Amino acid sequence: MRKLLPFVIAAALLTGCQTSDDAMTTSSTPVAVTGPAASAIAGDMASRLAEQIGPAGTATTIKMDKDISEFATALEAALKGWGYTVITDGKVAKDIKPVELAYAIDGFDGQVLARLSTPSIALSRAYTTTAAGAVPASPLSVMQRN
């Protein structure tokens, strides 16, 4: 009986640590952002990225994956508007070290969550889309990596 009580207590504590399954659930879904909303979000996120990684110069090249979505096209145009050289075909000269840029657009609770990520920084912001474009619905989230 003495050994049974600690065993029962340990088993009761460990059962609280179990999960029902290995899958994580989220209510985020990929969303297609088009037209004025894509341009507004891309312009805002490009300007925020420029604030974080510094002004475009002759040595600042951004490498993105080739994508034909309206948001990808708008983001590329916005970055070029800020003076950055943007590479989408993967062909980089040997003397150039580009900044790898990943991006994502997801729908969440009726809003659009935009994320930009480089090896050193990640930015995200929620937007409310309208017929005329998009307006920020949250503050900018900035995560700096070491």
LONUSE-237022 format. One record per residue (C-alpha): residue number from 0; residue in one letter; x, y, z. Coordinates in steps of 0.1 Angstrom, whole numbers. Layout:
<NUM 'A' <X Y Z>>
...
***
This chain:
<0 'M' <0 0 0>>
<1 'R' <29 23 8>>
<2 'K' <43 19 -27>>
<3 'L' <10 21 -44>>
<4 'L' <1 57 -33>>
<5 'P' <32 74 -48>>
<6 'F' <26 54 -80>>
<7 'V' <-11 65 -83>>
<8 'I' <-1 101 -76>>
<9 'A' <27 100 -103>>
<10 'A' <3 84 -128>>
<11 'A' <-23 110 -121>>
<12 'L' <2 138 -127>>
<13 'L' <15 123 -159>>
<14 'T' <-19 118 -174>>
<15 'G' <-23 156 -175>>
<16 'C' <8 158 -198>>
<17 'Q' <-7 137 -225>>
<18 'T' <-22 152 -257>>
<19 'S' <-50 137 -277>>
<20 'D' <-31 138 -310>>
<21 'D' <1 151 -326>>
<22 'A' <-16 175 -350>>
<23 'M' <-16 212 -342>>
<24 'T' <-48 230 -352>>
<25 'T' <-50 266 -363>>
<26 'S' <-78 287 -379>>
<27 'S' <-54 303 -403>>
<28 'T' <-61 296 -440>>
<29 'P' <-42 307 -471>>
<30 'V' <-59 335 -488>>
<31 'A' <-56 352 -522>>
<32 'V' <-51 389 -519>>
<33 'T' <-57 408 -551>>
<34 'G' <-58 442 -566>>
<35 'P' <-56 473 -544>>
<36 'A' <-54 452 -512>>
<37 'A' <-23 434 -525>>
<38 'S' <-7 466 -534>>
<39 'A' <-15 483 -501>>
<40 'I' <-2 454 -480>>
<41 'A' <29 449 -501>>
<42 'G' <37 487 -500>>
<43 'D' <33 489 -463>>
<44 'M' <53 457 -456>>
<45 'A' <81 467 -480>>
<46 'S' <84 501 -462>>
<47 'R' <86 484 -428>>
<48 'L' <112 460 -441>>
<49 'A' <133 489 -454>>
<50 'E' <131 505 -420>>
<51 'Q' <145 473 -404>>
<52 'I' <172 462 -429>>
<53 'G' <184 496 -439>>
<54 'P' <182 516 -471>>
<55 'A' <188 501 -504>>
<56 'G' <223 504 -518>>
<57 'T' <244 489 -545>>
<58 'A' <251 459 -523>>
<59 'T' <215 452 -512>>
<60 'T' <199 425 -532>>
<61 'I' <168 406 -521>>
<62 'K' <161 371 -533>>
<63 'M' <125 359 -534>>
<64 'D' <109 327 -547>>
<65 'K' <93 331 -581>>
<66 'D' <55 334 -577>>
<67 'I' <28 346 -600>>
<68 'S' <3 357 -573>>
<69 'E' <-7 394 -572>>
<70 'F' <7 398 -538>>
<71 'A' <42 385 -549>>
<72 'T' <41 408 -579>>
<73 'A' <31 438 -558>>
<74 'L' <58 430 -532>>
<75 'E' <85 427 -558>>
<76 'A' <74 461 -573>>
<77 'A' <72 477 -539>>
<78 'L' <108 465 -530>>
<79 'K' <121 478 -563>>
<80 'G' <103 511 -556>>
<81 'W' <124 513 -525>>
<82 'G' <155 508 -546>>
<83 'Y' <163 472 -538>>
<84 'T' <175 448 -565>>
<85 'V' <151 418 -565>>
<86 'I' <160 384 -578>>
<87 'T' <133 359 -584>>
<88 'D' <149 334 -608>>
<89 'G' <175 322 -583>>
<90 'K' <205 333 -605>>
<91 'V' <229 352 -582>>
<92 'A' <263 364 -592>>
<93 'K' <292 349 -572>>
<94 'D' <301 383 -557>>
<95 'I' <266 391 -545>>
<96 'K' <252 378 -512>>
<97 'P' <215 384 -514>>
<98 'V' <191 387 -484>>
<99 'E' <167 357 -486>>
<100 'L' <131 369 -482>>
<101 'A' <102 346 -474>>
<102 'Y' <66 359 -473>>
<103 'A' <31 346 -465>>
<104 'I' <-4 358 -466>>
<105 'D' <-30 340 -444>>
<106 'G' <-66 347 -436>>
<107 'F' <-74 348 -399>>
<108 'D' <-107 359 -382>>
<109 'G' <-119 379 -412>>
<110 'Q' <-85 397 -415>>
<111 'V' <-54 391 -435>>
<112 'L' <-21 383 -418>>
<113 'A' <10 393 -438>>
<114 'R' <44 380 -429>>
<115 'L' <79 388 -442>>
<116 'S' <109 369 -430>>
<117 'T' <147 371 -436>>
<118 'P' <174 352 -418>>
<119 'S' <178 381 -393>>
<120 'I' <143 395 -389>>
<121 'A' <106 386 -392>>
<122 'L' <78 411 -396>>
<123 'S' <41 405 -394>>
<124 'R' <9 426 -393>>
<125 'A' <-28 420 -396>>
<126 'Y' <-48 440 -422>>
<127 'T' <-85 446 -429>>
<128 'T' <-92 445 -466>>
<129 'T' <-116 469 -482>>
<130 'A' <-127 475 -518>>
<131 'A' <-102 504 -520>>
<132 'G' <-73 485 -505>>
<133 'A' <-62 475 -470>>
<134 'V' <-57 492 -437>>
<135 'P' <-35 479 -408>>
<136 'A' <-56 463 -381>>
<137 'S' <-27 456 -357>>
<138 'P' <6 471 -348>>
<139 'L' <37 458 -366>>
<140 'S' <53 428 -350>>
<141 'V' <91 427 -353>>
<142 'M' <112 397 -343>>
<143 'Q' <149 400 -345>>
<144 'R' <170 369 -348>>
<145 'N' <206 365 -338>>
***
